[in-house]
Amino acid sequence: MFSATRRWLLRNRTGIAIGAAVVSGTYLVGQYVLGKINDARERAALDKVAKENIRMRFEQNQVDCSITVLALLPTLTENVVDALPAEQLTQELQQKKAERLQRAADGGAPSEVSSMRDGDTASLSSFQTGSFMHTSQLDQSGMPQQRRTKAQLWNELKITSIVRAFTLIYSMSLLILLTRIQLNLLGRLNYLSSVVKLSQPPSPERGNSISLENHEDLGIANFGNDFETNRRFLTFSWYLLHRGFTQIMAKVRTAVEEVFSNISPNEGISQQRLSELVIEVRKKVEGPTEQDRYNTRWLPYVLPPREEEESVLVESGVITPPSTSSAIEGESPPESQRTSYVDTSSGSLRRLLDEAADLVDSPSFSRLHMLILNSMFSRLIDGKVIAQFFPHQSSPPPSDTSSHAPRIQELDSAVTVVPDQPRVKLASILAILTRQAHIIGNGSNPPNEYLAGVDAEVKELDSFAAVIYTSNIEAGIDQQQQSMNKGGKLKTTEGFAVSSVGEAPVEELVSSKLESAWEKVTGSTIGSR
């Protein structure tokens, strides 16, 4: 029996070997294919979760931008209101009214006194804002200020009320854009490090867990830079809040004086005339044509020149200047003072400032600035002034995007003359502008309706942020991998391509930018292994 079995195996050994090989090969190939399928499924699930987490991080970063703007607005508002105290002018007018009433009561008829009281009260009571009241009537030397005539006070109140509201709009628009640039520049490096970290296969001890950040492994601090660099970079918004707004205010004041100088506060203003006046002021500030508005440089209002960068850091309290006594005696300053001084001519801070300056000077910045101004001016003029005084002629609210009716912000739109329009005294319009200045600069009691309107209407801001996040992504990956191999810190990339902002639908652009960034990063990291 054993001999027969042995002879059968010898006769059929070739077939048996072939059959065994086929079965074994089929099994091995099947296991290999199943393994690849499982790997692909796990990779796809990991990519889906990781990209969703990165999108959530991107969206949260934009929310942080709005919160930061709200935190900075009280400082900006206080500085603007201190420089343009419309309430103080109102109080002086009220004092003059009281003096006239007293003189009339001493020697005038009762009917005349009553008429004066009713008229003055109606014209001045609407200017009360309930906050930021400047009650001091003394100058800095403690001497009484020179008394002005009623006409001079009304003229100054006219200019001050308009300039204050418009200055806050221009300054707030620049602050929104500057904050977006700063936080998205810092967030981009963190974004890169997270994407690269997620594209690496998880270690066995970590299993299938997902972690967006592991700064200890990457050897980087928050946002891809050290804390001090980030802090100093963010501090440069101090320049706009304390110096830049004064330049904006001077430019706006010149335009307002040219446009409104010959208009009396008692003159009746129609809706059409008000729109024309506001458009004329905007053209003088931003430029008469679209090309001029694109060519207007806002960088001098947003960031300081290089020679003033160090003084900005000193005045804002971020760094401490060396001791003057040590410098006079020729001694070296203490170690604490030496380390607190900073050189802005090179290093990570210099690169961040240069990138921010390039973005502020880009065409996309000018376009976004115009869109934000359109939204805020429309909310102020259409939504507040015209809606109150011309309710039957007011255009739809700014949030109504279904209508194509002309709005106040369309600088190049033709104006149709409508006869017999109702008119409202300019003084009544000034009262609304005076009160709205505090609402525009409201950061203490959110929500701020002007900022919320910008976030809801100017979706291109998200496109702008997505471009900052993903520009020159491959160069950033190379720098990151080199720095990680050397055990160093992440470096910023240089150069931006922001011309695509506004050329594609916002959601499509944001999605494509983030998706493209992920594919470039994962492709680069996979190819490098």
C-alpha positions in Angstrom: 0.0 0.0 0.0 2.8 2.4 0.9 4.7 1.3 -2.2 1.6 2.0 -4.4 1.1 5.4 -2.8 4.7 6.2 -3.3 4.6 5.2 -7.0 1.5 7.3 -7.5 3.1 10.4 -6.0 6.2 9.9 -8.1 4.1 9.6 -11.3 2.0 12.7 -10.5 4.6 14.8 -8.6 4.7 17.4 -11.4 0.9 18.0 -11.3 0.8 18.0 -7.6 3.6 20.6 -7.4 1.9 22.8 -10.0 -1.4 22.5 -8.2 0.1 23.4 -4.8 1.9 26.3 -6.4 -1.3 27.6 -7.9 -3.2 27.3 -4.6 -0.4 28.9 -2.6 0.0 31.7 -5.2 -3.7 32.3 -5.3 -3.8 32.6 -1.5 -0.8 34.9 -1.3 -2.1 37.1 -4.1 -5.5 37.3 -2.4 -4.0 38.2 0.9 -1.8 40.8 -0.8 -4.8 42.3 -2.6 -6.9 42.3 0.6 -4.1 43.9 2.5 -3.8 46.7 -0.1 -7.5 47.2 -0.1 -7.6 47.5 3.6 -4.6 49.9 3.5 -6.3 52.0 1.0 -9.5 52.1 3.0 -7.6 53.0 6.2 -5.7 55.7 4.3 -8.8 57.1 2.7 -10.5 57.3 6.1 -7.5 58.9 7.7 -7.3 61.4 4.8 -11.0 62.3 5.2 -10.8 62.8 8.9 -7.5 64.7 8.7 -8.7 67.0 5.9 -11.9 67.7 7.8 -9.9 68.5 10.9 -7.7 70.9 8.9 -10.8 72.6 7.5 -12.2 73.0 11.0 -8.8 74.5 12.1 -8.9 76.9 9.1 -12.5 78.0 9.9 -11.7 78.4 13.6 -8.7 80.6 12.7 -11.1 82.9 10.8 -13.4 83.1 13.9 -10.3 84.0 15.9 -9.6 86.8 13.5 -13.1 88.3 14.2 -12.6 87.9 18.0 -9.2 89.6 17.8 -10.8 92.5 15.9 -13.4 92.9 18.6 -10.7 92.9 21.3 -8.8 95.7 19.5 -11.8 97.9 18.5 -12.2 99.6 22.0 -8.7 100.9 21.7 -9.2 102.2 18.2 -12.6 103.8 19.1 -11.3 105.5 22.2 -8.4 107.0 20.2 -10.7 108.2 17.4 -13.3 109.6 19.8 -10.6 111.4 21.8 -9.2 113.0 18.6 -12.7 113.9 17.3 -14.9 114.8 20.4 -18.2 115.6 18.8 -19.9 115.3 22.2 -17.8 118.2 23.6 -18.9 120.4 20.7 -22.5 119.4 21.5 -22.1 120.4 25.1 -20.7 123.8 24.1 -23.7 124.3 21.9 -26.0 123.3 24.8 -24.2 125.8 27.0 -24.8 128.6 24.5 -28.4 127.5 24.3 -28.7 127.8 28.1 -27.1 131.2 28.0 -29.5 132.5 25.3 -32.5 131.1 27.2 -31.3 132.9 30.3 -30.9 136.2 28.5 -34.3 135.8 26.9 -35.9 134.9 30.2 -34.4 138.1 31.8 -35.6 140.4 29.1 -37.7 138.6 26.5 -41.3 137.6 26.0 -42.4 134.1 27.3 -43.5 133.0 23.9 -40.0 133.8 22.5 -38.3 131.9 25.3 -40.6 128.8 24.7 -39.9 128.9 21.0 -36.1 129.1 21.5 -36.2 126.3 24.1 -38.2 123.9 21.8 -36.1 124.6 18.7 -32.7 124.2 20.4 -33.8 121.1 22.3 -35.0 119.4 19.1 -31.7 120.2 17.3 -29.3 119.2 20.0 -30.9 116.4 22.0 -30.4 113.9 19.2 -26.6 114.2 19.5 -26.5 112.7 23.0 -24.8 109.3 22.9 -24.6 108.4 26.6 -20.9 107.6 26.4 -17.5 109.1 25.7 -18.7 112.5 27.0 -15.9 115.1 27.1 -16.9 117.5 29.8 -13.6 119.4 30.2 -13.7 122.9 28.8 -10.1 123.6 29.7 -7.0 123.2 27.5 -3.9 121.4 28.6 -2.5 124.5 30.3 -5.6 124.8 32.5 -6.7 128.0 30.8 -10.2 128.5 29.5 -10.6 127.6 25.9 -11.4 130.4 23.4 -15.1 130.6 23.0 -16.4 130.0 19.5 -19.5 131.3 17.9 -22.6 129.2 17.3 -21.9 129.0 13.6 -18.3 127.9 14.2 -19.4 125.2 16.6 -22.0 123.9 14.2 -19.5 123.8 11.3 -16.9 122.0 13.5 -19.6 119.6 14.7 -20.6 118.9 11.1 -17.1 118.1 10.0 -16.2 116.2 13.2 -19.3 113.9 13.1 -18.8 112.9 9.5 -15.0 112.5 9.8 -15.3 110.4 13.0 -17.8 107.9 11.5 -15.9 107.6 8.2 -12.5 107.3 9.9 -13.7 104.5 12.0 -15.0 102.7 8.9 -11.7 103.0 7.1 -9.6 102.1 10.1 -11.8 99.2 11.0 -11.6 97.8 7.5 -7.8 98.0 7.5 -7.8 96.4 11.0 -9.9 93.5 9.7 -7.6 92.8 6.8 -4.4 93.3 8.9 -5.7 90.8 11.5 -6.6 88.3 8.9 -3.1 88.6 7.4 -1.3 88.3 10.7 -3.2 85.3 12.1 -3.3 83.4 8.8 0.5 84.0 8.3 1.2 82.5 11.7 -1.4 79.8 11.2 0.1 78.7 7.9 3.2 77.2 9.4 1.2 75.4 12.0 -1.1 74.1 9.2 1.9 72.8 7.3 3.4 71.0 10.3 0.0 69.4 11.0 -0.5 68.2 7.5 3.0 66.7 7.3 2.5 65.1 10.7 -0.9 63.6 9.6 0.6 62.3 6.3 3.1 60.2 8.2 2.0 56.6 9.1 1.1 56.3 12.8 3.6 54.6 15.1 2.6 51.2 16.5 2.3 52.5 20.0 -0.2 55.2 18.9 -2.3 52.8 16.9 -5.0 54.5 14.8 -5.2 57.7 16.9 -5.1 61.0 15.0 -3.2 64.1 16.3 -3.1 67.4 14.6 -0.1 68.6 16.5 2.9 67.3 18.3 5.2 70.2 18.8 7.6 68.2 21.0 8.3 65.8 18.1 8.5 68.6 15.5 10.6 70.8 17.7 8.5 73.9 17.1 6.5 76.3 19.2 3.0 77.4 18.7 2.1 78.6 15.1 5.5 77.3 13.9 7.6 80.1 15.5 8.7 80.9 19.0 6.3 82.8 21.2 8.2 86.0 21.3 8.4 86.3 17.5 4.6 85.7 17.3 4.0 88.3 20.1 6.1 90.9 18.5 4.6 90.4 15.0 1.0 90.7 16.4 2.0 93.8 18.3 2.5 95.7 15.0 -1.3 96.3 14.9 -0.5 98.9 17.6 0.8 101.1 14.8 -2.6 101.2 13.1 -4.5 101.7 16.4 -2.3 104.6 17.6 -0.6 106.2 14.5 -2.1 104.9 11.3 -5.6 106.1 12.1 -4.4 109.7 12.5 -3.1 109.6 8.9 -6.4 108.1 7.8 -8.3 110.8 9.8 -6.3 113.6 8.1 -7.0 112.2 4.7 -10.7 111.8 5.4 -11.0 115.2 7.0 -9.5 116.9 3.9 -12.1 115.1 1.7 -15.0 115.9 4.0 -14.1 119.5 4.3 -13.9 119.8 0.5 -17.3 118.2 0.0 -19.3 119.5 2.9 -17.7 122.9 3.6 -20.5 124.8 1.7 -23.4 122.9 3.2 -25.1 124.4 6.2 -26.3 122.0 9.0 -29.8 123.5 8.5 -29.8 122.8 4.8 -32.3 120.1 3.6 -30.6 117.0 2.1 -32.4 114.5 -0.1 -31.6 110.8 -0.4 -30.0 111.3 -3.8 -27.9 114.3 -2.6 -26.7 112.4 0.5 -25.6 109.5 -1.7 -23.8 111.8 -4.0 -22.0 113.5 -1.1 -20.8 110.2 0.4 -19.7 108.9 -2.9 -17.8 112.1 -3.6 -16.0 111.8 -0.2 -15.1 108.2 -1.0 -13.7 109.1 -4.4 -11.5 111.7 -2.9 -10.2 109.3 -0.2 -9.9 106.1 -2.3 -9.5 107.4 -5.9 -11.9 108.8 -8.6 -11.6 105.7 -10.8 -11.4 102.0 -10.2 -7.8 101.9 -11.4 -6.9 104.7 -9.0 -8.6 102.8 -6.2 -6.6 99.7 -7.0 -3.4 101.8 -7.1 -4.0 103.5 -3.7 -1.4 102.3 -1.2 -2.7 101.5 2.2 0.6 100.1 3.6 1.7 103.4 5.2 -1.4 103.4 7.3 -1.2 99.8 8.3 2.5 99.0 9.0 5.3 101.3 10.1 8.4 102.0 7.9 11.4 100.0 8.8 13.1 102.8 10.7 10.1 103.0 13.0 9.6 99.3 13.7 11.8 99.2 16.7 10.2 102.3 18.2 6.7 100.7 17.7 7.8 97.7 19.7 9.3 100.0 22.4 6.2 102.3 22.7 3.8 99.3 22.7 5.7 97.9 25.7 6.8 94.7 24.1 10.5 95.4 24.4 12.5 97.6 26.8 15.1 100.0 25.5 18.6 99.7 27.0 19.3 101.8 30.1 20.5 105.2 29.2 22.7 105.4 32.3 24.6 102.3 31.3 25.1 103.7 27.8 26.5 107.0 29.1 28.9 105.3 31.4 30.1 102.9 28.7 28.9 99.8 30.6 27.1 96.9 29.1 23.4 96.8 29.9 22.1 94.1 32.1 21.3 90.7 30.5 17.6 91.2 30.9 17.8 94.5 28.9 20.0 93.1 26.3 17.7 90.2 25.5 14.6 92.4 25.5 15.9 94.5 22.6 15.2 93.1 19.1 16.7 93.5 15.7 14.0 93.6 13.0 16.4 93.7 10.1 16.6 89.9 9.8 15.3 86.6 11.2 11.7 85.2 11.4 10.2 88.5 12.4 11.7 90.3 9.4 10.3 87.6 7.0 6.8 87.8 8.6 6.8 91.6 8.3 8.0 91.5 4.7 5.3 88.9 3.8 2.6 91.0 5.5 3.8 94.1 3.6 3.7 92.3 0.3 0.1 91.2 1.0 -1.0 94.7 2.0 0.4 96.0 -1.3 -1.3 93.3 -3.3 -4.2 93.9 -5.7 -6.3 91.4 -3.7 -5.9 93.6 -0.6 -7.2 96.6 -2.4 -10.1 94.7 -3.8 -11.1 93.3 -0.4 -10.7 96.7 1.2 -13.2 98.1 -1.3 -15.6 95.3 -0.7 -15.5 95.8 3.1 -15.9 99.5 2.7 -18.9 98.9 0.4 -20.5 96.7 3.1 -19.9 99.1 6.0 -20.9 102.3 4.1 -24.0 100.6 2.8 -24.9 99.6 6.3 -24.3 103.1 7.7 -25.9 105.2 4.9 -28.5 102.8 3.5 -29.3 100.8 6.6 -29.2 103.6 9.2 -29.6 107.1 7.7 -31.8 106.5 4.6 -33.8 103.7 6.3 -34.8 106.1 9.1 -35.4 109.4 7.2 -36.4 108.0 3.8 -38.2 104.7 4.6 -40.2 104.6 1.4 -37.2 105.2 -0.8 -34.5 103.2 1.0 -32.8 100.4 -0.8 -33.0 96.8 0.5 -30.9 96.0 3.6 -27.3 95.0 2.9 -28.0 91.4 3.6 -30.6 91.2 0.7 -28.4 90.1 -2.2 -31.3 89.1 -4.4 -32.0 92.7 -5.5 -29.9 94.6 -8.0 -31.1 98.0 -7.0 -28.3 100.7 -6.9 -26.6 101.0 -3.5 -24.6 103.8 -1.9 -21.3 101.9 -2.2 -21.4 101.7 -6.0 -19.0 104.5 -6.7 -19.2 104.4 -10.5 -23.0 104.0 -10.8 -25.0 106.7 -12.5 -27.4 108.7 -10.4 -30.9 109.4 -11.7 -32.4 112.7 -10.8 -35.8 112.3 -9.0 -37.7 115.6 -8.6 -39.5 116.6 -5.4 -37.6 114.2 -3.1 -38.2 114.7 0.6 -35.4 116.4 2.4 -34.0 116.1 5.9 -31.8 118.7 7.7 -28.1 117.8 7.6 -28.1 118.3 11.4 -30.4 115.4 11.9 -28.2 113.2 9.7 -25.2 114.3 11.7 -26.9 113.2 14.9 -27.2 109.6 13.5 -23.5 109.6 12.4 -22.5 110.8 15.9 -24.3 107.9 17.5 -23.3 105.3 14.9 -19.6 106.0 15.5 -19.9 104.2 18.9 -21.8 101.3 17.3 -19.2 101.0 14.5 -16.4 100.8 17.1 -18.3 98.6 19.5 -16.0 95.8 20.7 -17.1 95.7 24.4 -20.7 94.5 23.8 -20.6 92.1 20.9 -22.0 91.3 18.4 -20.8 94.2 16.3 -23.3 94.5 13.5 -20.8 96.1 11.1 -18.2 93.4 11.6 -20.9 90.7 11.5 -22.1 92.2 8.2 -18.6 92.1 6.7 -18.2 88.4 7.8 -21.5 87.5 6.2 -21.2 89.5 3.0 -17.5 89.6 2.1 -16.9 85.9 1.6 -13.8 86.7 -0.3 -12.0 87.2 3.0 -12.0 83.4 3.4 -10.6 83.0 -0.1 -7.8 85.5 0.9 -7.1 83.5 4.0 -7.0 80.2 2.1 -4.5 81.7 -0.4 -2.3 82.8 2.4 -2.5 79.3 4.0 -1.6 77.5 0.8 0.7 79.8 -1.2 4.1 78.3 -2.1 3.1 75.2 -0.2 5.8 73.0 -1.8 8.5 75.4 -0.9 7.3 75.4 2.7 7.3 71.6 2.7 11.0 71.5 1.5 12.0 74.0 4.2 10.1 72.1 6.8 11.6 68.8 5.9 15.1 70.3 5.8 14.6 72.0 9.2 13.1 68.8 10.7 16.0 66.8 9.5 18.4 69.3 11.1 16.3 69.4 14.2 15.6 73.1 13.7 12.5 75.2 13.6 10.1 75.9 10.8 10.8 78.9 8.5 8.3 81.0 6.6 8.1 80.9 2.8 8.5 83.9 0.7 6.2 85.2 -2.0 2.5 85.0 -2.5 0.1 84.5 -5.4 -3.0 86.2 -4.4 -4.3 87.3 -7.8 -6.7 84.3 -7.8 -8.9 85.8 -5.0 -12.2 86.8 -6.5 -11.7 84.9 -9.8 -13.6 81.8 -8.6 -16.6 81.1 -6.3 -15.5 81.5 -2.7 -16.5 78.0 -1.5 -14.9 76.4 -4.6 -11.7 78.4 -4.1 -11.3 77.6 -0.4 -12.0 73.9 -1.0 -9.7 73.7 -4.0 -6.9 75.5 -2.1 -7.1 73.3 0.9 -7.5 70.1 -1.1 -4.6 71.1 -3.4 -2.4 71.8 -0.3 -3.2 68.4 1.2 -2.4 66.6 -2.1 0.9 68.4 -2.5 1.9 67.7 1.0 1.0 64.1 1.0 2.5 63.6 -2.4 5.7 65.2 -1.4 6.0 63.3 1.9 5.1 60.0 0.3 7.5 60.5 -2.5 10.3 61.3 0.0 9.9 58.0 1.8 
